[in-house]
Amino acid sequence: MTKSNFISTATPLAVQIAGQPVVAAPKKFSTGSVGYFLNGKIDVRLPDGTTVKLQVSASLTAIGSKEWTE
């Protein structure tokens, strides 16, 4: 696998957090690794019935991809 092959063939991942959809998009990170990144906002209901808005972000890095050729 190469970094450019990953970026050109990887498709977005549908992820659910607290039952709400968020999309992780393929990304080349500034570190040189590749993987997926997601960023979004979700509403979460607390046990007392209060709803809070949360900002979520995550990076999913392909293990060893930093060493892949471009």
Distance bins in CASP14 RR format, pairs under 12 A and 6 or more apart:
PFRMAT RR
TARGET T0000
AUTHOR 0000-0000-0000
RMODE 2
METHOD distances of the structure
MODEL  1
1 7 0 0 0 0 0 1 0 0 0 0 0
1 8 0 0 0 0 0 1 0 0 0 0 0
1 9 0 0 0 0 1 0 0 0 0 0 0
1 10 0 0 0 0 0 1 0 0 0 0 0
1 34 0 0 0 0 1 0 0 0 0 0 0
1 35 0 0 0 0 0 1 0 0 0 0 0
1 62 1 0 0 1 0 0 0 0 0 0 0
1 63 0 0 0 0 0 1 0 0 0 0 0
1 64 0 0 0 0 1 0 0 0 0 0 0
1 65 1 0 0 1 0 0 0 0 0 0 0
1 67 0 0 0 0 0 1 0 0 0 0 0
1 68 1 0 1 0 0 0 0 0 0 0 0
1 69 0 0 0 0 1 0 0 0 0 0 0
1 70 0 0 0 0 0 1 0 0 0 0 0
2 8 0 0 0 0 1 0 0 0 0 0 0
2 9 0 0 0 0 0 1 0 0 0 0 0
2 10 0 0 0 0 0 1 0 0 0 0 0
2 28 0 0 0 0 0 1 0 0 0 0 0
2 34 0 0 0 0 1 0 0 0 0 0 0
2 62 0 0 0 0 0 1 0 0 0 0 0
2 65 0 0 0 0 1 0 0 0 0 0 0
2 67 0 0 0 0 0 1 0 0 0 0 0
2 68 1 0 1 0 0 0 0 0 0 0 0
2 69 1 0 1 0 0 0 0 0 0 0 0
2 70 1 0 0 1 0 0 0 0 0 0 0
3 9 0 0 0 0 0 1 0 0 0 0 0
3 10 0 0 0 0 0 1 0 0 0 0 0
3 26 0 0 0 0 0 1 0 0 0 0 0
3 27 0 0 0 0 0 1 0 0 0 0 0
3 28 1 0 0 1 0 0 0 0 0 0 0
3 29 0 0 0 0 0 1 0 0 0 0 0
3 31 0 0 0 0 0 1 0 0 0 0 0
3 32 1 0 0 1 0 0 0 0 0 0 0
3 33 0 0 0 0 1 0 0 0 0 0 0
3 34 1 0 1 0 0 0 0 0 0 0 0
3 35 0 0 0 0 1 0 0 0 0 0 0
3 62 0 0 0 0 1 0 0 0 0 0 0
3 64 0 0 0 0 0 1 0 0 0 0 0
3 65 1 0 0 1 0 0 0 0 0 0 0
3 66 0 0 0 0 1 0 0 0 0 0 0
3 67 0 0 0 0 1 0 0 0 0 0 0
3 68 1 0 1 0 0 0 0 0 0 0 0
3 69 1 0 0 1 0 0 0 0 0 0 0
3 70 1 0 1 0 0 0 0 0 0 0 0
4 10 0 0 0 0 0 1 0 0 0 0 0
4 26 0 0 0 0 0 1 0 0 0 0 0
4 28 0 0 0 0 1 0 0 0 0 0 0
4 34 0 0 0 0 1 0 0 0 0 0 0
4 65 0 0 0 0 0 1 0 0 0 0 0
4 68 0 0 0 0 1 0 0 0 0 0 0
4 69 0 0 0 0 1 0 0 0 0 0 0
4 70 1 0 1 0 0 0 0 0 0 0 0
5 26 0 0 0 0 0 1 0 0 0 0 0
5 28 0 0 0 0 0 1 0 0 0 0 0
5 34 0 0 0 0 1 0 0 0 0 0 0
5 62 0 0 0 0 0 1 0 0 0 0 0
5 65 0 0 0 0 0 1 0 0 0 0 0
5 68 0 0 0 0 1 0 0 0 0 0 0
5 69 0 0 0 0 1 0 0 0 0 0 0
5 70 0 0 0 0 1 0 0 0 0 0 0
6 26 1 0 0 1 0 0 0 0 0 0 0
6 27 0 0 0 0 1 0 0 0 0 0 0
6 28 0 0 0 0 1 0 0 0 0 0 0
6 29 0 0 0 0 0 1 0 0 0 0 0
6 32 0 0 0 0 0 1 0 0 0 0 0
6 33 0 0 0 0 1 0 0 0 0 0 0
6 34 1 0 1 0 0 0 0 0 0 0 0
6 35 1 0 0 1 0 0 0 0 0 0 0
6 36 0 0 0 0 0 1 0 0 0 0 0
6 60 0 0 0 0 0 1 0 0 0 0 0
6 61 0 0 0 0 0 1 0 0 0 0 0
6 62 1 0 0 1 0 0 0 0 0 0 0
6 64 0 0 0 0 0 1 0 0 0 0 0
6 65 1 0 0 1 0 0 0 0 0 0 0
6 66 0 0 0 0 0 1 0 0 0 0 0
6 68 1 0 0 1 0 0 0 0 0 0 0
6 69 0 0 0 0 0 1 0 0 0 0 0
6 70 0 0 0 0 0 1 0 0 0 0 0
7 25 0 0 0 0 0 1 0 0 0 0 0
7 26 1 0 1 0 0 0 0 0 0 0 0
7 27 1 0 0 1 0 0 0 0 0 0 0
7 28 1 0 1 0 0 0 0 0 0 0 0
7 29 0 0 0 0 0 1 0 0 0 0 0
7 32 0 0 0 0 0 1 0 0 0 0 0
7 33 0 0 0 0 0 1 0 0 0 0 0
7 34 1 0 0 1 0 0 0 0 0 0 0
7 35 0 0 0 0 1 0 0 0 0 0 0
7 36 0 0 0 0 0 1 0 0 0 0 0
7 62 0 0 0 0 0 1 0 0 0 0 0
7 65 0 0 0 0 0 1 0 0 0 0 0
7 68 0 0 0 0 0 1 0 0 0 0 0
7 70 0 0 0 0 0 1 0 0 0 0 0
8 26 0 0 0 0 1 0 0 0 0 0 0
8 28 0 0 0 0 0 1 0 0 0 0 0
8 34 0 0 0 0 0 1 0 0 0 0 0
9 26 0 0 0 0 1 0 0 0 0 0 0
9 34 0 0 0 0 0 1 0 0 0 0 0
10 24 0 0 0 0 1 0 0 0 0 0 0
10 25 0 0 0 0 1 0 0 0 0 0 0
10 26 1 1 0 0 0 0 0 0 0 0 0
10 27 0 0 0 0 1 0 0 0 0 0 0
10 28 0 0 0 0 0 1 0 0 0 0 0
10 34 1 0 0 1 0 0 0 0 0 0 0
10 35 1 0 0 1 0 0 0 0 0 0 0
10 36 1 0 0 1 0 0 0 0 0 0 0
10 37 0 0 0 0 0 1 0 0 0 0 0
10 60 0 0 0 0 0 1 0 0 0 0 0
10 62 0 0 0 0 1 0 0 0 0 0 0
10 65 0 0 0 0 0 1 0 0 0 0 0
11 23 0 0 0 0 0 1 0 0 0 0 0
11 24 0 0 0 0 0 1 0 0 0 0 0
11 25 0 0 0 0 1 0 0 0 0 0 0
11 26 1 0 0 1 0 0 0 0 0 0 0
11 36 0 0 0 0 1 0 0 0 0 0 0
12 21 0 0 0 0 0 1 0 0 0 0 0
12 22 0 0 0 0 0 1 0 0 0 0 0
12 23 1 0 1 0 0 0 0 0 0 0 0
12 24 1 0 0 1 0 0 0 0 0 0 0
12 25 1 0 1 0 0 0 0 0 0 0 0
12 26 1 0 0 1 0 0 0 0 0 0 0
12 27 0 0 0 0 0 1 0 0 0 0 0
12 35 0 0 0 0 0 1 0 0 0 0 0
12 36 1 0 0 1 0 0 0 0 0 0 0
12 37 0 0 0 0 0 1 0 0 0 0 0
12 38 0 0 0 0 1 0 0 0 0 0 0
12 60 0 0 0 0 0 1 0 0 0 0 0
13 21 0 0 0 0 0 1 0 0 0 0 0
13 22 0 0 0 0 1 0 0 0 0 0 0
13 23 1 0 0 1 0 0 0 0 0 0 0
13 24 1 0 1 0 0 0 0 0 0 0 0
13 25 0 0 0 0 1 0 0 0 0 0 0
13 26 0 0 0 0 1 0 0 0 0 0 0
13 27 0 0 0 0 0 1 0 0 0 0 0
13 35 0 0 0 0 1 0 0 0 0 0 0
13 36 1 0 1 0 0 0 0 0 0 0 0
13 37 0 0 0 0 0 1 0 0 0 0 0
13 38 1 0 0 1 0 0 0 0 0 0 0
13 58 0 0 0 0 0 1 0 0 0 0 0
13 60 1 0 0 1 0 0 0 0 0 0 0
14 20 0 0 0 0 0 1 0 0 0 0 0
14 21 1 0 0 1 0 0 0 0 0 0 0
14 22 0 0 0 0 1 0 0 0 0 0 0
14 23 1 0 0 1 0 0 0 0 0 0 0
14 24 0 0 0 0 1 0 0 0 0 0 0
14 25 0 0 0 0 0 1 0 0 0 0 0
14 36 0 0 0 0 0 1 0 0 0 0 0
14 38 0 0 0 0 0 1 0 0 0 0 0
15 21 1 0 0 1 0 0 0 0 0 0 0
15 22 1 0 1 0 0 0 0 0 0 0 0
15 23 1 0 0 1 0 0 0 0 0 0 0
15 24 1 0 1 0 0 0 0 0 0 0 0
15 25 0 0 0 0 0 1 0 0 0 0 0
15 36 0 0 0 0 1 0 0 0 0 0 0
15 37 0 0 0 0 0 1 0 0 0 0 0
15 38 1 0 0 1 0 0 0 0 0 0 0
15 39 0 0 0 0 0 1 0 0 0 0 0
15 40 0 0 0 0 0 1 0 0 0 0 0
15 42 0 0 0 0 0 1 0 0 0 0 0
15 56 0 0 0 0 1 0 0 0 0 0 0
15 57 0 0 0 0 0 1 0 0 0 0 0
15 58 1 0 0 1 0 0 0 0 0 0 0
15 60 0 0 0 0 1 0 0 0 0 0 0
16 22 1 0 0 1 0 0 0 0 0 0 0
16 23 0 0 0 0 0 1 0 0 0 0 0
16 24 0 0 0 0 0 1 0 0 0 0 0
16 38 0 0 0 0 0 1 0 0 0 0 0
16 42 0 0 0 0 1 0 0 0 0 0 0
16 56 0 0 0 0 0 1 0 0 0 0 0
17 23 0 0 0 0 0 1 0 0 0 0 0
17 24 0 0 0 0 0 1 0 0 0 0 0
17 38 0 0 0 0 1 0 0 0 0 0 0
17 39 0 0 0 0 0 1 0 0 0 0 0
17 40 0 0 0 0 1 0 0 0 0 0 0
17 41 0 0 0 0 0 1 0 0 0 0 0
17 42 1 0 1 0 0 0 0 0 0 0 0
17 43 0 0 0 0 0 1 0 0 0 0 0
17 44 0 0 0 0 1 0 0 0 0 0 0
17 54 0 0 0 0 1 0 0 0 0 0 0
17 55 0 0 0 0 0 1 0 0 0 0 0
17 56 1 0 1 0 0 0 0 0 0 0 0
17 57 0 0 0 0 0 1 0 0 0 0 0
17 58 0 0 0 0 1 0 0 0 0 0 0
18 41 0 0 0 0 0 1 0 0 0 0 0
18 42 1 0 1 0 0 0 0 0 0 0 0
18 43 0 0 0 0 1 0 0 0 0 0 0
18 44 1 0 1 0 0 0 0 0 0 0 0
18 45 0 0 0 0 1 0 0 0 0 0 0
18 46 0 0 0 0 0 1 0 0 0 0 0
18 51 0 0 0 0 0 1 0 0 0 0 0
18 52 0 0 0 0 0 1 0 0 0 0 0
18 53 0 0 0 0 0 1 0 0 0 0 0
18 54 0 0 0 0 1 0 0 0 0 0 0
18 56 0 0 0 0 1 0 0 0 0 0 0
19 42 0 0 0 0 1 0 0 0 0 0 0
19 43 0 0 0 0 0 1 0 0 0 0 0
19 44 0 0 0 0 1 0 0 0 0 0 0
19 45 0 0 0 0 0 1 0 0 0 0 0
19 56 0 0 0 0 0 1 0 0 0 0 0
20 38 0 0 0 0 0 1 0 0 0 0 0
20 40 0 0 0 0 1 0 0 0 0 0 0
20 41 0 0 0 0 1 0 0 0 0 0 0
20 42 1 0 1 0 0 0 0 0 0 0 0
20 43 1 0 0 1 0 0 0 0 0 0 0
20 44 0 0 0 0 1 0 0 0 0 0 0
20 45 0 0 0 0 0 1 0 0 0 0 0
20 51 0 0 0 0 0 1 0 0 0 0 0
20 53 0 0 0 0 0 1 0 0 0 0 0
20 54 0 0 0 0 1 0 0 0 0 0 0
20 56 0 0 0 0 1 0 0 0 0 0 0
21 38 0 0 0 0 0 1 0 0 0 0 0
21 40 0 0 0 0 0 1 0 0 0 0 0
21 41 0 0 0 0 0 1 0 0 0 0 0
21 42 0 0 0 0 1 0 0 0 0 0 0
21 56 0 0 0 0 0 1 0 0 0 0 0
22 36 0 0 0 0 0 1 0 0 0 0 0
22 37 0 0 0 0 0 1 0 0 0 0 0
22 38 1 0 1 0 0 0 0 0 0 0 0
22 39 0 0 0 0 1 0 0 0 0 0 0
22 40 1 0 1 0 0 0 0 0 0 0 0
22 41 0 0 0 0 1 0 0 0 0 0 0
22 42 1 0 0 1 0 0 0 0 0 0 0
22 54 0 0 0 0 0 1 0 0 0 0 0
22 55 0 0 0 0 0 1 0 0 0 0 0
22 56 1 0 0 1 0 0 0 0 0 0 0
22 57 0 0 0 0 1 0 0 0 0 0 0
22 58 0 0 0 0 1 0 0 0 0 0 0
23 36 0 0 0 0 1 0 0 0 0 0 0
23 37 0 0 0 0 0 1 0 0 0 0 0
23 38 1 0 0 1 0 0 0 0 0 0 0
23 39 0 0 0 0 1 0 0 0 0 0 0
23 40 0 0 0 0 1 0 0 0 0 0 0
23 56 0 0 0 0 0 1 0 0 0 0 0
23 58 0 0 0 0 0 1 0 0 0 0 0
24 35 0 0 0 0 1 0 0 0 0 0 0
24 36 1 1 0 0 0 0 0 0 0 0 0
24 37 1 0 0 1 0 0 0 0 0 0 0
24 38 1 1 0 0 0 0 0 0 0 0 0
24 39 0 0 0 0 1 0 0 0 0 0 0
24 40 0 0 0 0 0 1 0 0 0 0 0
24 56 0 0 0 0 0 1 0 0 0 0 0
24 57 0 0 0 0 0 1 0 0 0 0 0
24 58 1 0 0 1 0 0 0 0 0 0 0
24 59 0 0 0 0 1 0 0 0 0 0 0
24 60 1 0 0 1 0 0 0 0 0 0 0
24 61 0 0 0 0 0 1 0 0 0 0 0
25 34 0 0 0 0 0 1 0 0 0 0 0
25 35 0 0 0 0 1 0 0 0 0 0 0
25 36 1 0 0 1 0 0 0 0 0 0 0
25 37 1 0 0 1 0 0 0 0 0 0 0
25 38 1 0 0 1 0 0 0 0 0 0 0
25 39 0 0 0 0 1 0 0 0 0 0 0
25 40 0 0 0 0 0 1 0 0 0 0 0
25 57 0 0 0 0 0 1 0 0 0 0 0
25 58 0 0 0 0 0 1 0 0 0 0 0
25 59 0 0 0 0 0 1 0 0 0 0 0
25 60 0 0 0 0 0 1 0 0 0 0 0
26 33 0 0 0 0 0 1 0 0 0 0 0
26 34 1 0 0 1 0 0 0 0 0 0 0
26 35 1 0 0 1 0 0 0 0 0 0 0
26 36 1 0 1 0 0 0 0 0 0 0 0
26 37 0 0 0 0 1 0 0 0 0 0 0
26 38 0 0 0 0 0 1 0 0 0 0 0
26 59 0 0 0 0 0 1 0 0 0 0 0
26 60 0 0 0 0 1 0 0 0 0 0 0
26 61 0 0 0 0 0 1 0 0 0 0 0
26 62 0 0 0 0 1 0 0 0 0 0 0
26 65 0 0 0 0 0 1 0 0 0 0 0
27 33 0 0 0 0 1 0 0 0 0 0 0
27 34 1 0 0 1 0 0 0 0 0 0 0
27 35 1 0 1 0 0 0 0 0 0 0 0
27 36 1 0 0 1 0 0 0 0 0 0 0
27 37 1 0 1 0 0 0 0 0 0 0 0
27 38 0 0 0 0 1 0 0 0 0 0 0
27 39 0 0 0 0 0 1 0 0 0 0 0
27 57 0 0 0 0 0 1 0 0 0 0 0
27 58 0 0 0 0 0 1 0 0 0 0 0
27 59 1 0 0 1 0 0 0 0 0 0 0
27 60 0 0 0 0 1 0 0 0 0 0 0
27 61 0 0 0 0 1 0 0 0 0 0 0
27 62 0 0 0 0 0 1 0 0 0 0 0
27 65 0 0 0 0 0 1 0 0 0 0 0
28 34 1 0 1 0 0 0 0 0 0 0 0
28 35 1 0 0 1 0 0 0 0 0 0 0
28 36 0 0 0 0 0 1 0 0 0 0 0
28 37 0 0 0 0 1 0 0 0 0 0 0
28 59 0 0 0 0 0 1 0 0 0 0 0
28 61 0 0 0 0 0 1 0 0 0 0 0
28 62 0 0 0 0 0 1 0 0 0 0 0
28 65 0 0 0 0 1 0 0 0 0 0 0
28 66 0 0 0 0 0 1 0 0 0 0 0
28 68 0 0 0 0 0 1 0 0 0 0 0
28 70 0 0 0 0 1 0 0 0 0 0 0
29 35 1 0 0 1 0 0 0 0 0 0 0
29 36 0 0 0 0 0 1 0 0 0 0 0
29 37 1 0 0 1 0 0 0 0 0 0 0
29 59 1 0 0 1 0 0 0 0 0 0 0
29 60 0 0 0 0 0 1 0 0 0 0 0
29 61 1 0 0 1 0 0 0 0 0 0 0
29 62 0 0 0 0 1 0 0 0 0 0 0
29 65 0 0 0 0 1 0 0 0 0 0 0
29 66 0 0 0 0 1 0 0 0 0 0 0
30 37 0 0 0 0 0 1 0 0 0 0 0
30 59 0 0 0 0 0 1 0 0 0 0 0
30 61 0 0 0 0 0 1 0 0 0 0 0
30 66 0 0 0 0 0 1 0 0 0 0 0
31 59 0 0 0 0 1 0 0 0 0 0 0
31 61 0 0 0 0 1 0 0 0 0 0 0
31 62 0 0 0 0 0 1 0 0 0 0 0
31 64 0 0 0 0 0 1 0 0 0 0 0
31 65 0 0 0 0 1 0 0 0 0 0 0
31 66 1 0 0 1 0 0 0 0 0 0 0
31 67 0 0 0 0 0 1 0 0 0 0 0
32 61 0 0 0 0 1 0 0 0 0 0 0
32 62 0 0 0 0 0 1 0 0 0 0 0
32 64 0 0 0 0 0 1 0 0 0 0 0
32 65 1 0 0 1 0 0 0 0 0 0 0
32 66 1 0 1 0 0 0 0 0 0 0 0
32 67 0 0 0 0 1 0 0 0 0 0 0
32 68 0 0 0 0 1 0 0 0 0 0 0
32 69 0 0 0 0 0 1 0 0 0 0 0
32 70 0 0 0 0 1 0 0 0 0 0 0
33 59 0 0 0 0 1 0 0 0 0 0 0
33 60 0 0 0 0 0 1 0 0 0 0 0
33 61 1 0 1 0 0 0 0 0 0 0 0
33 62 1 0 0 1 0 0 0 0 0 0 0
33 63 0 0 0 0 1 0 0 0 0 0 0
33 64 1 0 0 1 0 0 0 0 0 0 0
33 65 1 0 1 0 0 0 0 0 0 0 0
33 66 1 0 1 0 0 0 0 0 0 0 0
33 67 0 0 0 0 1 0 0 0 0 0 0
33 68 0 0 0 0 1 0 0 0 0 0 0
34 59 0 0 0 0 0 1 0 0 0 0 0
34 60 0 0 0 0 0 1 0 0 0 0 0
34 61 1 0 0 1 0 0 0 0 0 0 0
34 62 1 0 1 0 0 0 0 0 0 0 0
34 63 0 0 0 0 0 1 0 0 0 0 0
34 64 0 0 0 0 1 0 0 0 0 0 0
34 65 1 0 1 0 0 0 0 0 0 0 0
34 66 0 0 0 0 1 0 0 0 0 0 0
34 67 0 0 0 0 0 1 0 0 0 0 0
34 68 1 0 0 1 0 0 0 0 0 0 0
34 69 0 0 0 0 0 1 0 0 0 0 0
34 70 0 0 0 0 0 1 0 0 0 0 0
35 58 0 0 0 0 0 1 0 0 0 0 0
35 59 1 0 0 1 0 0 0 0 0 0 0
35 60 1 0 1 0 0 0 0 0 0 0 0
35 61 1 0 1 0 0 0 0 0 0 0 0
35 62 1 0 1 0 0 0 0 0 0 0 0
35 63 0 0 0 0 1 0 0 0 0 0 0
35 64 0 0 0 0 0 1 0 0 0 0 0
35 65 1 0 0 1 0 0 0 0 0 0 0
35 66 0 0 0 0 0 1 0 0 0 0 0
35 68 0 0 0 0 0 1 0 0 0 0 0
36 57 0 0 0 0 0 1 0 0 0 0 0
36 58 0 0 0 0 1 0 0 0 0 0 0
36 59 1 0 0 1 0 0 0 0 0 0 0
36 60 1 0 1 0 0 0 0 0 0 0 0
36 61 0 0 0 0 1 0 0 0 0 0 0
36 62 0 0 0 0 1 0 0 0 0 0 0
36 65 0 0 0 0 0 1 0 0 0 0 0
37 56 0 0 0 0 0 1 0 0 0 0 0
37 57 1 0 0 1 0 0 0 0 0 0 0
37 58 1 0 0 1 0 0 0 0 0 0 0
37 59 1 0 1 0 0 0 0 0 0 0 0
37 60 1 0 0 1 0 0 0 0 0 0 0
37 61 0 0 0 0 1 0 0 0 0 0 0
37 62 0 0 0 0 0 1 0 0 0 0 0
38 55 0 0 0 0 0 1 0 0 0 0 0
38 56 1 0 0 1 0 0 0 0 0 0 0
38 57 1 0 0 1 0 0 0 0 0 0 0
38 58 1 0 1 0 0 0 0 0 0 0 0
38 59 0 0 0 0 1 0 0 0 0 0 0
38 60 0 0 0 0 1 0 0 0 0 0 0
39 54 0 0 0 0 0 1 0 0 0 0 0
39 55 1 0 0 1 0 0 0 0 0 0 0
39 56 1 0 0 1 0 0 0 0 0 0 0
39 57 1 0 1 0 0 0 0 0 0 0 0
39 58 0 0 0 0 1 0 0 0 0 0 0
39 59 0 0 0 0 1 0 0 0 0 0 0
40 53 0 0 0 0 0 1 0 0 0 0 0
40 54 0 0 0 0 1 0 0 0 0 0 0
40 55 1 0 0 1 0 0 0 0 0 0 0
40 56 1 0 1 0 0 0 0 0 0 0 0
40 57 1 0 0 1 0 0 0 0 0 0 0
40 58 0 0 0 0 1 0 0 0 0 0 0
41 52 0 0 0 0 0 1 0 0 0 0 0
41 53 1 0 1 0 0 0 0 0 0 0 0
41 54 1 0 0 1 0 0 0 0 0 0 0
41 55 1 0 1 0 0 0 0 0 0 0 0
41 56 1 0 0 1 0 0 0 0 0 0 0
41 57 0 0 0 0 0 1 0 0 0 0 0
42 51 0 0 0 0 0 1 0 0 0 0 0
42 52 0 0 0 0 1 0 0 0 0 0 0
42 53 1 0 0 1 0 0 0 0 0 0 0
42 54 1 0 1 0 0 0 0 0 0 0 0
42 55 0 0 0 0 1 0 0 0 0 0 0
42 56 1 0 1 0 0 0 0 0 0 0 0
42 57 0 0 0 0 0 1 0 0 0 0 0
43 49 0 0 0 0 0 1 0 0 0 0 0
43 50 0 0 0 0 0 1 0 0 0 0 0
43 51 1 0 1 0 0 0 0 0 0 0 0
43 52 1 0 0 1 0 0 0 0 0 0 0
43 53 1 0 1 0 0 0 0 0 0 0 0
43 54 1 0 0 1 0 0 0 0 0 0 0
43 55 0 0 0 0 0 1 0 0 0 0 0
43 56 0 0 0 0 0 1 0 0 0 0 0
44 50 0 0 0 0 1 0 0 0 0 0 0
44 51 1 0 0 1 0 0 0 0 0 0 0
44 52 1 0 1 0 0 0 0 0 0 0 0
44 53 0 0 0 0 1 0 0 0 0 0 0
44 54 1 0 1 0 0 0 0 0 0 0 0
44 55 0 0 0 0 0 1 0 0 0 0 0
44 56 0 0 0 0 1 0 0 0 0 0 0
45 51 1 0 1 0 0 0 0 0 0 0 0
45 52 0 0 0 0 1 0 0 0 0 0 0
45 53 0 0 0 0 0 1 0 0 0 0 0
45 54 0 0 0 0 0 1 0 0 0 0 0
46 52 1 0 0 1 0 0 0 0 0 0 0
46 53 0 0 0 0 0 1 0 0 0 0 0
46 54 0 0 0 0 0 1 0 0 0 0 0
59 65 0 0 0 0 0 1 0 0 0 0 0
61 68 0 0 0 0 0 1 0 0 0 0 0
62 68 1 0 0 1 0 0 0 0 0 0 0
END
